[in-house]
Amino acid sequence: MNRSGLAVVLFFFVATQGFGQGVGEAEPDTRPNVLLIIADDLGYADLGVHGSDIRTPNIDSLAGEGILCTQFHTAPMCAPTRAMMLSGNNNHVAGMGRQSPYKLLKRNMPGYEAHLPDRVAPLPRLMREAGYHTYSVGKWHLGMEPEHGPLAAGFERAFNLIDGAANHFNSIGFFEGGSTYRADGQDAALPEGGYTTEIYTDRLIEFIGSNEGDGRPFFAYAAFTSPHWPLQVPDEYLDLYRGRYDAGYDILREENFAALKEAGIIPASSSLPPRNEAITPWEDLDPGQKRREARKMELYAAMVENLDHHVGRIIDYLKSNGLYDNTLVVFMSDNGPAGEDFYNRGSYAEFVRGHYDNTYENMGRPTSWVSYGPQWAEAGSPAFSRFKRYAREGGITAPFIVAGPQVGSGGVVSTTYLTVMDLAPTFLELAQAKYPDDRSFRPMLGESLVPLLTGLEPVHDENYVTTLYHGGRAFIRQGMWKLVNLDPPFDESRFELFNLENDPGETENLAEVEPDKFAELIALWRVERKKLGIVLPGDL
């Protein structure tokens, strides 16, 4: 019997052994439900609880009831983060060494499969085997083929965008053939007249409600595609932030930095990193350019507020149905804010320009395809260097909130170092489930957050190592020391050394000042990258 067949057998064995009320004389299952909510490309500074004036009352309430973590780290792009999250492992071990096809490598090369491989045991499968209902809505981005989709990974019910991005109102997408949606493994269309964030919320509530009362807990994965480009909102949201950003991205970057300090998200002693000189100063734009630029940020802010509204709908449903008090809720972003602009640049620009109208009056509507670019992305991560795609802190430090019955006290701000790989072992521990003790599976690299939830103890000690390579950008971190490059092509000689305790903005390269530490981390990088299966250009 193959591994997937064995998983199905194990699930039905477990499911018939008394999980839930009304099955034999079994005790009620008191294990917590788990709700994992992911925002797509949400900026570090863009929550009300982080000091932003973007209205996010429902997400802010979660922080007030739980723990707001200021040092949560992801991969620098969407798919690697998702692979790490659902496997508890490095993106290469989890098959996502490259988000898009790696032209220099065979697609089935270990580490570059572009889907979850057999060497990891997917979290939803393990949760389901442990007796949980498992539901997925929103972005999948971990393999286009059905055999690599959500059901194969262990989800019981699923409604997903299989691609990495899409129009929020229809299936036209941004490439020939349009976007791919599947419902419970079958090809599906996005319902007409709907908006993705609302549709995903409706489906998730439907899934949870379909089994409510059977006594079994659930693991619900809400992978929203907001506020990922294209920046589109329902009509009633189009003008919510009209005029708010007329002062420009340079001023907003300074305002956000000051607000993060005031909210206690970054230390009061923090210094604003140097401005990225590659970005045109706001004052150098002409009036027409300023008008269009401000409109981009208005739409982004409206998307965030709309996302918060639908997060609130899920929470209200759980509360009104007596489920909230036994549900662990995690809210996070998948990486730093996005700097891409596929309307003007890249291989998709011809298709996008041929199918969408970005005139000022049409911006934000279903027939537009607007991105806000690196200028606003850097305003969304002002305490750090760069944004999505970069291995600098601006690309991998993301908002993270956890609330629920396992959290010892609410309204806490934690500065302990966390990674997205820590989620799978946390959920498995709470579900009283175990990762397979089988040499055919690579062991998880993440560590459970339960000590943090119960007593604010550190999750990782100072010897814990995090390593990542993606698209020519790489880093290795141990304690507060980080070795990282900026741009491809990759070469070890381009690594820079930073002490993140003293310099979270990565402004002072210490490679020459601390040669012993630099050499130590280079040696560690070489060991780790071979252990993880990272293939460098020089290896080919």
C-alpha positions in Angstrom: 0.0 0.0 0.0 1.4 3.4 -0.9 1.7 6.2 1.7 -1.4 8.1 0.7 -3.5 5.0 0.9 -2.1 4.2 4.3 -3.0 7.7 5.4 -6.7 7.1 4.4 -6.8 3.8 6.3 -5.3 5.4 9.4 -7.8 8.2 9.3 -10.8 5.9 9.2 -9.3 3.8 12.0 -8.8 6.9 14.2 -12.2 8.4 13.2 -14.0 5.3 14.4 -12.3 4.9 17.7 -14.5 7.3 19.7 -13.5 10.8 18.6 -16.6 13.0 19.2 -19.7 12.7 21.2 -22.3 10.0 20.6 -19.8 7.4 19.5 -19.9 4.5 22.0 -19.1 5.7 25.5 -16.2 8.0 24.5 -15.5 11.1 26.5 -16.2 14.5 24.7 -13.2 15.6 22.6 -11.9 18.7 24.4 -8.9 19.4 22.1 -9.0 22.9 20.7 -10.1 23.9 17.2 -7.4 25.6 15.2 -8.1 28.5 12.9 -5.1 29.7 10.9 -5.7 33.0 9.0 -3.2 34.2 6.5 -3.1 37.7 4.9 -1.3 37.8 1.6 1.5 40.4 1.3 0.3 42.4 4.3 2.9 45.1 5.4 4.4 44.9 8.9 3.2 48.4 9.7 -0.4 48.0 8.3 -2.4 46.9 11.3 -4.1 49.2 13.8 -2.5 47.4 16.7 0.9 48.1 15.0 0.1 51.8 15.0 -1.5 52.1 11.5 -4.5 54.3 10.9 -5.8 51.6 8.6 -8.9 50.3 10.4 -8.5 46.7 11.6 -10.6 46.5 14.8 -11.3 42.7 14.5 -7.6 41.7 14.1 -6.7 44.2 16.8 -9.1 42.5 19.2 -7.3 39.2 18.7 -4.1 40.9 19.8 -5.9 42.3 22.8 -7.0 38.8 23.8 -3.7 37.1 23.0 -0.1 37.6 22.1 1.2 39.9 19.5 4.6 38.7 18.3 7.0 41.2 16.7 9.7 38.9 15.6 7.8 36.3 13.5 9.8 35.2 10.4 8.6 33.7 7.1 10.2 33.0 3.7 10.5 36.1 1.4 7.7 34.8 -0.9 4.3 33.2 -0.8 4.8 29.6 -1.9 8.0 28.9 0.2 6.2 30.2 3.3 3.2 28.0 2.7 5.4 24.9 2.2 7.3 25.7 5.4 4.1 26.3 7.3 2.4 23.0 6.3 5.5 20.9 6.7 7.3 22.4 9.7 10.4 22.3 7.6 12.8 24.3 5.3 11.4 25.3 1.9 13.9 23.0 0.1 13.0 20.0 2.2 9.3 20.9 1.6 9.8 21.0 -2.2 9.6 24.7 -2.8 13.2 25.7 -3.4 11.9 28.0 -6.2 8.5 29.5 -6.4 8.4 29.5 -10.2 10.0 26.9 -12.4 13.7 26.9 -12.0 15.0 27.0 -15.6 18.4 25.5 -14.7 17.0 22.5 -12.8 14.8 19.6 -13.6 11.4 20.1 -12.1 11.6 16.8 -10.2 15.0 17.5 -8.6 14.8 17.1 -4.8 14.0 20.4 -3.3 12.6 21.9 -6.5 9.5 19.8 -7.1 7.2 22.8 -6.8 4.8 20.8 -4.6 4.9 19.1 -1.2 7.0 15.9 -1.7 6.8 12.5 0.0 9.7 13.3 2.3 7.5 15.5 4.5 4.2 14.6 6.2 1.7 17.5 5.5 0.2 19.0 8.6 -3.5 18.7 7.4 -3.0 15.0 6.8 -1.7 14.5 10.3 -4.5 16.6 11.9 -7.1 14.6 10.0 -5.5 11.3 11.0 -5.7 12.6 14.6 -9.5 13.0 14.3 -9.8 16.6 13.2 -12.0 17.9 10.5 -9.7 19.8 8.0 -10.9 22.7 5.8 -9.0 24.9 3.4 -10.1 28.1 1.5 -8.2 30.6 -0.5 -4.7 30.4 -2.0 -3.0 27.0 -2.4 0.1 27.8 -4.6 1.7 24.4 -3.7 1.3 22.5 -7.0 -1.1 22.8 -9.9 -1.9 19.1 -10.4 -4.8 17.6 -8.4 -2.5 15.0 -7.0 -0.5 17.8 -5.4 -3.6 19.8 -4.2 -5.3 20.4 -0.9 -7.1 17.1 -0.8 -3.9 15.2 -1.4 -2.3 17.1 1.5 -5.1 16.0 3.9 -7.9 18.6 3.6 -11.4 17.2 3.9 -13.1 20.1 2.3 -11.5 22.8 0.1 -12.3 25.7 -2.1 -9.0 27.1 -3.5 -7.3 29.4 -5.9 -4.6 27.0 -7.2 -2.4 29.8 -8.7 -0.4 32.4 -6.8 -2.6 35.4 -7.6 -5.9 36.3 -9.4 -8.4 38.9 -10.1 -10.6 39.3 -7.0 -13.8 39.4 -9.0 -13.5 36.9 -11.8 -11.3 34.1 -13.3 -9.6 36.2 -16.0 -6.3 36.3 -14.1 -3.1 37.7 -15.4 -2.0 35.0 -17.9 -3.4 33.2 -20.9 -6.0 30.6 -19.7 -7.0 32.4 -16.6 -7.0 31.5 -13.0 -7.5 27.9 -11.7 -10.0 27.2 -8.9 -11.0 23.9 -7.4 -13.8 22.9 -5.1 -13.2 19.6 -3.2 -10.7 18.6 -5.9 -12.9 19.4 -8.9 -12.3 22.3 -11.3 -14.6 25.2 -10.3 -15.4 28.7 -11.3 -15.3 31.8 -9.0 -19.0 32.6 -8.3 -20.2 35.5 -10.4 -20.8 38.8 -8.7 -18.7 37.9 -5.7 -15.4 39.2 -4.2 -12.7 36.6 -3.2 -12.4 37.6 0.4 -16.1 37.4 0.9 -16.4 34.1 -1.1 -13.6 32.4 0.9 -15.2 33.5 4.2 -18.6 32.2 3.1 -17.1 28.8 2.2 -15.2 28.5 5.4 -18.2 29.2 7.5 -20.2 26.7 5.4 -17.5 24.0 5.9 -17.3 24.5 9.7 -21.1 24.5 10.0 -21.5 21.3 8.0 -20.0 19.2 10.8 -20.9 21.4 13.8 -22.2 19.3 16.7 -20.5 16.0 15.8 -18.0 16.5 18.7 -14.9 16.6 16.6 -12.5 19.6 16.5 -11.5 21.3 13.3 -8.4 22.7 11.7 -9.4 25.5 9.4 -6.9 27.2 7.0 -8.1 30.5 5.7 -5.5 31.6 3.1 -6.9 34.9 2.0 -5.6 36.5 -1.2 -5.9 40.0 0.2 -4.2 42.5 0.2 -2.2 40.9 -2.6 -2.3 42.7 -6.0 -4.4 43.5 -8.0 -5.6 46.2 -5.7 -9.4 45.8 -6.1 -12.2 46.4 -3.7 -16.0 46.3 -3.8 -17.6 49.6 -4.8 -18.5 50.6 -1.2 -14.8 50.5 -0.3 -13.4 52.5 -3.2 -13.3 55.9 -1.5 -12.8 54.9 2.2 -9.3 56.4 2.3 -9.7 59.1 -0.4 -7.1 61.8 0.2 -5.4 60.1 3.1 -2.1 59.4 1.3 -1.7 62.7 -0.6 1.5 63.5 1.4 3.2 60.5 -0.3 5.1 57.4 0.5 8.2 59.1 2.0 6.0 60.8 4.6 4.0 57.6 5.3 7.3 55.7 5.8 8.3 58.2 8.5 4.8 58.2 10.0 4.6 54.4 10.1 8.0 54.2 11.7 7.0 56.6 14.5 3.7 54.7 15.0 5.5 51.4 15.4 7.6 52.9 18.2 4.5 54.4 19.9 2.7 51.1 19.7 5.6 49.3 21.3 6.2 47.1 18.3 9.8 48.3 17.8 12.1 49.7 20.5 11.9 53.4 21.2 15.6 53.6 20.5 15.2 52.3 16.9 16.6 54.4 14.1 14.9 54.7 10.7 17.0 52.8 8.1 18.4 54.9 5.3 16.0 55.6 2.5 16.3 53.3 -0.6 17.8 55.7 -3.2 16.5 53.6 -6.1 13.0 54.9 -5.3 12.1 58.3 -6.8 11.6 60.8 -4.1 7.9 61.9 -3.7 8.8 65.5 -4.2 10.2 64.7 -7.7 6.9 63.4 -9.0 4.6 65.6 -11.0 1.1 66.3 -9.8 -0.4 63.6 -12.1 2.0 61.0 -10.8 1.4 61.9 -7.2 -2.4 61.6 -7.8 -2.0 58.0 -9.2 0.5 57.0 -6.6 -1.8 58.1 -3.7 -4.7 56.2 -5.2 -2.7 53.0 -5.1 -2.2 53.2 -1.4 -5.9 54.2 -0.8 -6.9 51.0 -2.5 -4.5 48.9 -0.6 -5.7 50.3 2.7 -9.3 49.7 1.7 -8.4 46.0 0.9 -6.9 45.6 4.4 -10.0 47.1 6.0 -12.2 44.7 4.0 -10.1 41.8 5.0 -10.5 42.8 8.7 -14.3 42.9 8.2 -14.3 39.3 7.0 -12.0 38.1 9.7 -14.6 39.6 12.0 -17.3 37.6 10.3 -15.5 34.3 11.0 -14.9 35.3 14.7 -18.5 36.3 15.1 -19.6 33.0 13.6 -17.5 31.0 16.1 -18.7 33.1 19.0 -22.4 32.8 18.1 -22.1 29.0 17.7 -20.2 28.4 20.9 -17.0 27.5 19.2 -14.8 30.5 19.9 -13.9 29.7 23.5 -12.2 26.5 22.4 -10.5 27.7 19.3 -6.8 28.7 18.9 -6.7 31.6 16.4 -3.5 32.5 14.6 -3.4 35.5 12.3 -0.3 36.2 10.2 1.0 37.5 6.9 3.0 35.3 4.5 5.9 37.6 3.9 6.7 41.3 3.7 4.8 43.8 1.6 4.9 43.4 -2.2 6.9 45.5 -4.6 5.9 43.8 -7.9 4.2 45.6 -10.7 3.1 43.1 -13.4 1.1 45.8 -15.3 4.3 47.6 -16.2 7.0 45.0 -15.9 7.7 41.3 -16.4 6.6 38.5 -18.6 2.9 39.0 -17.8 2.8 42.7 -18.7 1.6 42.2 -22.3 -1.4 40.0 -21.2 -2.3 42.3 -18.3 -2.2 45.5 -20.4 -4.3 43.8 -23.0 -7.0 42.8 -20.6 -7.1 45.5 -18.0 -7.6 49.3 -17.9 -5.5 51.2 -15.3 -6.8 54.7 -16.0 -7.2 56.7 -12.8 -11.0 56.6 -12.8 -11.0 52.8 -13.2 -8.3 52.0 -10.6 -9.5 49.5 -8.0 -12.4 48.1 -10.1 -12.6 44.6 -11.5 -11.2 45.6 -14.9 -8.1 47.2 -13.4 -4.8 45.5 -12.4 -3.1 47.9 -9.9 0.0 47.2 -7.8 1.5 49.7 -5.4 5.2 48.9 -6.0 8.4 49.1 -3.9 7.8 52.8 -3.0 4.7 51.9 -0.8 6.1 48.5 0.2 9.0 50.2 1.9 6.6 52.5 3.7 4.9 49.3 4.9 8.1 47.9 6.4 9.9 51.0 7.6 11.8 49.5 10.5 13.6 47.1 8.2 15.5 46.8 4.9 13.6 46.0 1.7 10.4 44.0 1.2 8.9 40.8 -0.3 11.4 38.7 -2.4 14.3 39.9 -0.3 16.0 37.8 2.4 16.4 41.1 4.4 14.2 41.6 7.4 11.7 43.6 5.4 10.9 40.6 3.3 10.7 38.0 6.0 9.5 39.7 9.2 5.7 39.6 9.3 2.7 40.4 11.6 1.7 37.5 13.8 -1.0 37.2 16.5 -2.1 34.2 18.4 -5.2 34.1 20.7 -7.3 31.3 22.3 -7.7 29.1 25.4 -4.1 28.0 25.5 -2.8 31.6 25.7 -2.0 32.3 29.3 -2.7 36.1 29.3 -3.9 38.6 26.7 -2.6 41.9 25.5 1.0 40.7 25.6 3.7 41.9 23.1 6.4 39.3 22.6 9.8 39.9 21.0 10.9 36.3 21.0 12.2 34.9 17.7 9.7 32.7 15.8 9.6 31.1 12.4 6.7 29.9 10.2 8.1 26.4 10.6 7.0 26.5 14.3 3.3 26.4 13.5 3.0 22.7 12.4 4.7 21.3 15.6 2.5 23.7 17.7 -0.8 22.5 16.1 0.3 18.9 16.3 1.1 19.2 20.0 -2.3 20.8 20.8 -4.0 18.1 18.7 -2.1 15.4 20.7 -0.9 14.2 17.3 2.6 13.0 16.4 4.8 13.5 13.4 5.7 10.1 11.9 8.7 8.4 13.4 9.8 7.0 10.1 13.1 7.6 8.4 11.4 8.1 5.0 10.1 11.4 6.4 12.5 14.3 7.2 12.0 15.5 10.8 10.5 18.9 11.3 12.9 21.8 11.9 10.3 24.0 13.6 9.7 23.9 17.4 6.4 24.1 19.3 5.1 27.5 20.4 3.3 26.0 23.4 5.9 27.3 25.9 5.4 30.8 24.5 1.6 30.5 24.8 1.7 29.3 28.4 4.5 31.3 29.9 6.3 33.5 27.4 9.3 31.3 27.5 11.7 31.4 24.5 10.8 29.0 21.7 14.4 28.7 20.3 17.7 28.9 22.1 20.7 31.0 20.9 22.1 28.0 19.0 19.0 27.5 16.8 19.8 28.0 13.1 17.5 29.2 10.3 18.7 28.9 6.7 17.0 29.9 3.5 17.8 30.2 -0.2 15.4 31.4 -2.8 15.9 32.9 -6.2 19.5 33.9 -5.6 18.9 35.4 -2.2 20.0 33.7 0.9 20.5 34.0 4.7 21.6 32.1 7.7 20.7 33.2 11.2 21.9 32.0 14.6 20.9 33.9 17.6 21.1 37.6 16.7 23.7 37.1 14.0 22.6 37.0 10.4 24.6 36.4 7.2 22.6 37.6 4.2 23.0 38.9 0.6 21.0 41.5 -1.1 20.6 40.7 -4.8 21.4 37.8 -7.1 23.5 36.4 -8.7 24.4 34.5 -5.6 28.0 34.4 -4.5 29.3 33.8 -0.9 31.6 36.8 -1.3 28.5 39.0 -1.4 27.3 37.9 2.0 27.0 40.6 4.6 27.0 40.2 8.4 24.6 41.9 10.7 23.9 41.9 14.5 20.1 42.2 14.5 19.9 43.0 18.2 21.8 46.2 17.6 20.9 46.8 14.0 17.4 45.4 13.0 17.5 47.6 9.9 20.6 45.8 8.6 22.5 49.0 8.0 26.0 48.2 9.2 27.8 45.3 7.6 30.2 43.8 10.2 31.9 41.3 7.9 35.3 43.1 8.3 34.8 44.1 11.9 33.9 40.6 13.0 35.9 38.3 10.7 35.8 35.3 13.1 32.0 35.5 13.3 31.8 35.9 9.6 34.0 32.9 9.0 32.0 30.8 11.5 28.7 31.6 9.8 30.1 30.9 6.3 31.2 27.5 7.5 27.8 26.9 9.1 26.1 28.0 5.8 28.1 25.5 3.8 27.1 22.7 6.1 23.4 23.7 6.3 22.8 24.3 2.6 24.1 20.8 1.8 22.0 19.2 4.5 18.9 21.0 3.2 19.6 20.3 -0.5 20.1 23.8 -1.6 21.5 23.8 -5.2 23.7 26.8 -6.1 24.6 28.0 -9.6 28.1 26.7 -9.1 26.9 23.2 -8.3 25.4 22.7 -11.8 
